[in-house]
Every structure is written in structure tokens, then in C-alpha cells.
Amino acid sequence: KISISIDDVVERWNSVEADFQRFYNLNPLSLTWRRFRVLLFNLVSQESSFYSPFMAELYEEMKQEQEFNEKTGKNIPRVSVSLDTAMDELGM
């Protein structure tokens, strides 16, 4: 999940303006706060200048988590077995 703060919006204001012009053909300063938020959070994240650094960070975190899981064996697929089969395999 991507978490965005007001500080993120302020820091990346140029990207916000660019996205609003590109996708909505609107000046974000002319909108109400509610309308601004709705439009901002409904931008297409893969194509958005504002969201691209957040998406890259999220992708990198997911990639690192997957690599860690592969190294530690946490990606081993689980197989469903009945209790009787499990007990037989354990010799009980």
C-alpha cells in the first residue's frame, strides 16, 4: 500500500500539476480540497509523474521481500493433505 502525506504532495507539487494538466486538463489550485483529493488519489499510478517514485519504491520493497523469501525458503508451496495421510507419513 502506498501511503502519501501532505508533505509528499507539497514536495512533488510540480508532478501534481503536470499530472492534473495531462490527465484532467485542470489547474489543481482551482479545485476544492475534496475534489483535489478525489482526483489525486484516482490518478493512474503507472502513468503518473507524482506516483512513479512511490511505485518504484513499492516495487523495490516487494522485490527485496521476494528475494528474502526465496533465500529463507518461505516461498515453498504448501500442499494440502488429509490428517490420516500426514499421520501415516509421520509413522503414527
N, C-alpha and C positions, 0 to 999 in steps of 0.2 A: 504494500500500500504506500502511496506517495503522500507525504504529509507536507503541506505548504502553509507558511505563515505570512502575515502581513509584511514582515521584513523581506521575505523572498520576493514578494510582488514588487516592493519598492526597489530592491537591489536589481531586479531584472525588468524594470519598467520599460526599457526600450524594446525588449522582446514582447512584452504585453501589448504595447502599442502596435508593434508590427503585426502580431497575430490578429488583433482586433481589426486592423485595416485589411489584412489579407483575407480572413475568413468571413468577417461581418461587414466590412466597409463602414466601420463606425469609429468615432473618437471615444475611447473609454472614459474620458473626463466628462463627457456629456450625458453619461448614464447615471441612473440611481444606483446606490450601493447594492441593492438586491439584484437588479438587472445585471450589473457588472459581475457579481459573484456567479450568477447562473451561467452567464456566457463564458466566463473564465474557466469554470470547472467542467464545462461541456465542450471545451476545445478538443480537437482530435489530437491526442497526445503524441502519436507517432510523427505528425507533421508540424507540430507546434514548436516555435522557437523558444517559447517560455518553458515548456515541459521537457524539451530534449535533454538538458543536463540531469534532471531528476530521473528520467527514463534510463539514461546511460548509467547512473549510479545504481538504480534498482537492478538493471541487467547485470552489472558487475557483481553486486552482492549475491544475486541468485547463482551466478556462475561460480563464485567462490564457495558458496554453500554446497553446490552440487559436487565440486571437486573434493571438498572436505568429506562429504558423504561417501564418495567413491573410495577415498583413501581409507576411511574407517569402516567400510563395509556396511554402511547404513542403507545402501541402495539395493540390497539383496531383496528380490521379490519374495513376497510371502505366499505360501501355498496353503490352501485350506485343507485340513484333514479331519477325519472324524476322531472322536475321543478313543474309540476302540483301536483304530489304526495307530494312533500315537502311543497308546499303552502297549500294543504289540511291538512297535519299533523300539520301545524302551525296555522290552523284556519283562513286562509286568503282566 
